[in-house]
């Protein structure tokens, strides 16, 4: 029996943002795609045949990729970009590492996804565009509709806040 699909929302949002290429398909609402993915996974949970956490994440990743392809039907540039980024993600997910290293990497990805979800949208977008998509400040400022100087401030605040979130003790733990 797979874990509850709702537990994967932040993870799927991060994966969708990683697969999405800025400017390729602006009208695509990634939250809707993630919601559709969760609904399909919940509805078809009886079809899941894996046993490990990595297999379960791979199953969800496949559903997400299919939902993104469906949403982008007819947009060849986006579909090409989607295929490239999904291949890159598969390579990272399938690297030849030990099971314990894969668990640690999955936990780190979960922490990053949760931390990014706590940032204000404009800060999260700036951080993701810079550090996950390697976009230039010019591209980021155009995407955010801000000057380069204002964008630099957003990015700096976002990174500072992200570090604070990642370095904070877990909830319920006091020092």
N, C-alpha and C positions, 0 to 999 in steps of 0.2 A: 504494500500500500504506500503510495507516494505521500510525502509531507503535504500539508495544506498549501494550495497554490497561492493563497493570499500572502504567505510568508515570503514569496519571491517577487513581490511588486517592485521594491526598490532595485533589486537586482535586474529585473527585466527592463525597468526604465533606463538604467545605466547602459545595458546592452543595446537598447533601441537607440539611445543617443550616440553610442559608439558606432553603430551601423549607419546611422543617418549622416549624410554629408551636408554640411552647411550650404544652403542655397540651392541644393538639388531639387527639393520639393518643399517649398515653404508652407504650402497649405496643409501639409500632413500634420495631424495632431497626434503626437506620439503617445499621449495619455490614452487616447481612444484605442490605439493599436495595442497598447499594453493591456487595457481592459478586455479587449476582444481575445487576446492571448490567454488571459486568466480564465475567461468564460469557457473557451474551448478546452483548456486543460482540465478545468473542473468537470465539464460535461463528458469529456473523453478519458477521464482518469482511469476507468476500467481497462483501457487499452494499453496503459503503461506497463511495460514488461521488465524494466530494469530493477536493480536492487540497490545500487549505490547512489550517493549524493551526486556524484559526477554524472552518472547516467541520467538522473532525474533532471539536472540542470541542462544537459544536452537535449533532452526531450523537450523541455520548455523553450530552449533556444531555437529548436527546429520549428516549433509552433509559431514563435515570434517572427522568425524569418519568413515563414509562409504568409503570415498576416501582413508583414511589411511589403512583401511582393504583391499581394492582393491589393493593398492600398495604393501601390505605385503602378498598377497596370497601365501600360501605354506610355510610360515615361522611361524611355530607353536609358537615358543618362543616369537616372536614379537607380534603375535596375542593375546596370553595370557597376555602379558605385557600391550598391548593396551587396552584390556578389563578391566584389573585391574585399570589402570590409568583413563580410561573414567568413570568407576564407582565412583572413588574417586572424580573426577571433578563434576559429577552429584550430589553427596552428598553435596559438597560445594555449588553448584549452587542452590540446592533445600532446603537448610537449612531453618528451621522454623524461619524466621525473618520477620520484617515488610517490606512493600513495599519500604518505604523510606530507610531502611537499605540496601536492595538489590540494590537500585539505587546508593547509596553511594559506595557500594562494586564494582558495575559495573564501576563506574567512576574511582575508584582507580585502578582497573584492566586495564582500558584503559590507564591511566596515566603511569602505570608500563610498559605496552606493548610498548607505544610510547617511553618512556625513554630507555628501553632496545634496541629498534631498532636504537637508536642514538649512541650506543656504538660500537666500533670496534668489528668485529666478534670474535676475540680471547678473548676479555674481556667479551663480552656478554656470550659466551659459558662457560667461567670459572665461572661467577656469577651464571648462570642458573644451571650448574652442581652442584655447591656447595650449593646454597640456595633453589633451586627448586627440585633437585633430591637427595639432601643429599649425594653426592658422596664424597669420601675421596680425600685428596690431591694427593695420589698416582694414583687413577683412573683418576683424572682431568689432572695430568701431563702426564700420558700415552696417554690420549685422545688428548691433545694439542701437544704431541711430544716434551715436554720441561722438564727440570729438576724440581724437587719440589721447589727449591728456585726461579727459574724463574717463575714458575706457581704462587707461593705466591705473587710475585710482580705484575703479570698480574691481579690476583684476587683483590689485594689491590687497584691498579689503577682503575680497573673496578668499584669497590664499591664506591671509592671516586668520580669518574665521575658520577655514577648513582645518588648519593646523590646530587651532584651539579645540575644535570639536574632536578631532582624532586623538589629541593628547589628554582630553578630559577623562577622569576616572569614569568607569561604567556607572549607569544610574543605579542608585541604591547602595553604592559603595562609598564610604566616607574614609578620609585619610587620617 
